[in-house]
Amino acid sequence: MLTRVTEAWGRFAARRPSTAQFVVFLVVSNGITVLQLALMPALRWVFAGTSLVSTTFQVWSVGTNPDGTPYYVFDYAAGALPGGGGGLAYFLAVQITLLIAQVINFFAQRRITFRSNSSVLRAACWYAIAYVVITLVAAALQGVYKAPVYALFIDTWGLGATGETLADFATMIVNAAVSFWVFFPIFKVIFRVVPEEVGPE
């Protein structure tokens, strides 16, 4: 059975290499998303008992909110969610989760999806630049949906700690979706397959 599936996949990949590549990218990306969904609540739990929850981390003010307060790219006001912004504890939980996931994603996508043999260092540099840009965009978007999502799950639906975990999942899924649609075209460029030089016979 497995042999037949492998052979069928091989034929499909030979006929439609770009589509097959995208399917593999999708599978690997979903695996990374599952990892993020497991890491995020675990790291939030680790930081929850520390003073970092009460430490404000608000960086890069860009304009104002509808109520006139500053809008920060990284907006983690002191205090537990949903009343506060999670403080430095939430920021670290999010960023450590993303960093671990993206390091694994880099090597998995390079080796499994794109089977690239180009310079690892050059690809890593471009990947790091893309990661920083995507992190900034995702952080700016989080300022729009984070507080309402946590308020919905914890207060409006009255789910308490379960709601907080579900809200963690929701924020990670949004981050993963942003990364997914931005990274695929970037990977196509940085994870190239360089023809190997054939020496003289």
C-alpha positions as CSV (number, residue, x, y, z in Angstrom):
1,M,0.0,0.0,0.0
2,L,2.7,2.5,1.0
3,T,4.7,1.6,-2.1
4,R,1.7,2.3,-4.3
5,V,1.1,5.7,-2.6
6,T,4.8,6.6,-2.9
7,E,4.9,5.7,-6.6
8,A,1.6,7.6,-7.2
9,W,3.1,10.7,-5.5
10,G,6.3,10.3,-7.5
11,R,4.3,10.4,-10.7
12,F,2.3,13.4,-9.6
13,A,5.4,15.3,-8.5
14,A,7.0,14.6,-11.9
15,R,3.9,15.9,-13.7
16,R,3.3,18.9,-11.5
17,P,6.4,19.7,-9.6
18,S,5.3,23.2,-8.4
19,T,2.0,21.9,-7.1
20,A,3.7,19.0,-5.4
21,Q,6.2,21.4,-3.8
22,F,3.3,23.6,-2.5
23,V,1.6,20.5,-1.0
24,V,4.8,19.5,0.8
25,F,5.2,23.1,2.0
26,L,1.7,23.1,3.3
27,V,2.2,19.8,5.2
28,V,5.5,21.0,6.7
29,S,4.0,24.4,7.6
30,N,1.0,22.7,9.3
31,G,3.5,20.6,11.3
32,I,5.3,23.7,12.4
33,T,1.9,25.3,13.4
34,V,1.1,22.4,15.6
35,L,4.5,22.8,17.3
36,Q,3.6,26.5,17.9
37,L,0.2,25.6,19.3
38,A,1.9,23.4,21.8
39,L,4.8,25.8,22.7
40,M,2.8,29.0,23.2
41,P,0.7,27.9,26.1
42,A,3.6,26.1,27.7
43,L,5.8,29.2,27.6
44,R,3.0,31.4,28.8
45,W,2.6,29.1,31.7
46,V,6.3,29.3,32.4
47,F,6.3,33.1,32.5
48,A,2.9,33.4,34.2
49,G,4.3,33.2,37.7
50,T,7.0,35.8,37.2
51,S,7.1,39.6,37.6
52,L,7.4,39.9,33.8
53,V,3.6,39.8,33.6
54,S,3.6,43.1,35.4
55,T,6.4,44.6,33.2
56,T,5.1,46.8,30.4
57,F,6.6,46.3,26.9
58,Q,5.3,48.8,24.5
59,V,7.6,49.7,21.6
60,W,7.4,51.7,18.4
61,S,4.4,54.0,18.6
62,V,2.8,54.4,15.1
63,G,-0.2,56.6,15.2
64,T,-3.1,56.4,17.6
65,N,-6.0,54.1,18.5
66,P,-9.6,55.2,18.0
67,D,-9.7,56.3,21.6
68,G,-6.6,58.5,21.2
69,T,-4.1,56.3,22.9
70,P,-0.8,55.5,21.2
71,Y,-0.8,52.4,18.8
72,Y,2.4,50.3,19.4
73,V,3.8,47.8,17.0
74,F,4.7,45.7,20.1
75,D,1.9,46.5,22.5
76,Y,2.2,44.4,25.7
77,A,0.8,46.5,28.6
78,A,1.4,45.2,32.1
79,G,-1.2,42.9,33.6
80,A,-2.7,39.6,32.8
81,L,-5.1,39.3,29.8
82,P,-7.7,40.3,29.0
83,G,-7.5,43.3,31.3
84,G,-3.9,43.9,30.6
85,G,-1.7,43.1,27.6
86,G,0.3,40.2,29.1
87,G,3.3,42.3,29.7
88,L,6.9,41.3,28.9
89,A,5.9,37.7,29.7
90,Y,3.5,37.5,26.8
91,F,6.0,39.2,24.4
92,L,8.7,36.6,25.3
93,A,6.3,33.7,25.0
94,V,5.2,34.8,21.5
95,Q,8.7,35.6,20.3
96,I,10.4,32.5,21.7
97,T,7.7,30.4,20.2
98,L,8.1,32.0,16.8
99,L,11.9,31.9,16.9
100,I,12.0,28.1,17.7
101,A,9.4,27.4,15.1
102,Q,11.1,29.4,12.3
103,V,14.5,27.9,13.0
104,I,13.0,24.4,12.6
105,N,11.0,25.6,9.6
106,F,14.1,27.0,7.8
107,F,15.9,23.7,7.8
108,A,12.8,21.5,7.2
109,Q,11.6,23.6,4.2
110,R,15.1,23.8,2.8
111,R,15.8,20.1,3.0
112,I,12.4,18.5,2.6
113,T,10.3,20.9,0.5
114,F,12.7,22.6,-1.8
115,R,15.7,20.2,-1.6
116,S,17.9,23.2,-2.0
117,N,21.7,22.9,-2.4
118,S,22.4,26.7,-2.6
119,S,24.4,28.5,0.1
120,V,23.0,27.9,3.6
121,L,24.5,31.2,4.9
122,R,23.0,33.3,2.1
123,A,19.6,31.7,2.5
124,A,19.8,32.1,6.3
125,C,20.5,35.8,5.9
126,W,17.6,36.4,3.5
127,Y,15.4,34.2,5.8
128,A,16.4,36.3,8.8
129,I,15.4,39.5,7.0
130,A,12.1,38.1,6.0
131,Y,11.5,36.8,9.5
132,V,12.1,40.2,11.0
133,V,9.8,41.9,8.5
134,I,7.0,39.3,9.0
135,T,7.4,39.5,12.8
136,L,6.9,43.3,12.7
137,V,3.8,43.0,10.4
138,A,2.3,40.2,12.6
139,A,3.0,42.2,15.8
140,A,1.3,45.3,14.3
141,L,-1.7,43.2,13.3
142,Q,-1.8,41.6,16.8
143,G,-2.5,45.1,18.2
144,V,-5.8,45.0,16.4
145,Y,-7.1,41.5,17.3
146,K,-5.3,40.3,20.4
147,A,-7.4,42.1,23.1
148,P,-10.8,41.4,21.5
149,V,-10.0,37.7,21.0
150,Y,-8.9,37.2,24.6
151,A,-11.9,39.2,25.9
152,L,-14.2,37.1,23.7
153,F,-12.9,33.7,24.9
154,I,-12.3,34.6,28.5
155,D,-15.0,37.1,29.4
156,T,-17.8,37.1,26.8
157,W,-17.9,33.3,26.5
158,G,-16.9,32.8,30.2
159,L,-14.3,30.1,29.4
160,G,-11.7,31.3,31.9
161,A,-8.3,29.5,31.7
162,T,-9.6,27.3,28.8
163,G,-10.6,30.5,26.9
164,E,-7.1,31.8,27.5
165,T,-5.6,28.7,25.9
166,L,-8.0,28.9,23.0
167,A,-7.1,32.5,22.5
168,D,-3.4,31.5,22.5
169,F,-4.3,29.1,19.7
170,A,-6.2,31.7,17.7
171,T,-3.3,34.2,17.9
172,M,-0.8,31.5,16.8
173,I,-3.0,30.5,13.9
174,V,-3.1,34.1,12.7
175,N,0.7,34.4,13.0
176,A,1.1,31.1,11.2
177,A,-1.3,32.2,8.4
178,V,0.7,35.4,7.8
179,S,3.9,33.5,7.7
180,F,2.5,30.8,5.4
181,W,1.4,33.1,2.6
182,V,4.4,35.4,2.8
183,F,7.2,32.7,3.2
184,F,6.3,30.5,0.2
185,P,7.2,32.9,-2.5
186,I,10.3,34.0,-0.5
187,F,11.4,30.3,-0.2
188,K,11.0,29.8,-3.9
189,V,13.7,32.5,-4.3
190,I,16.1,31.7,-1.5
191,F,15.9,27.9,-1.6
192,R,17.2,27.4,-5.1
193,V,18.5,24.2,-6.6
194,V,21.9,25.0,-8.1
195,P,23.0,22.7,-11.0
196,E,26.0,20.7,-9.9
197,E,29.1,21.2,-12.0
198,V,30.1,18.1,-13.9
199,G,33.8,17.6,-13.9
200,P,35.8,16.5,-17.0
201,E,35.6,12.9,-17.8
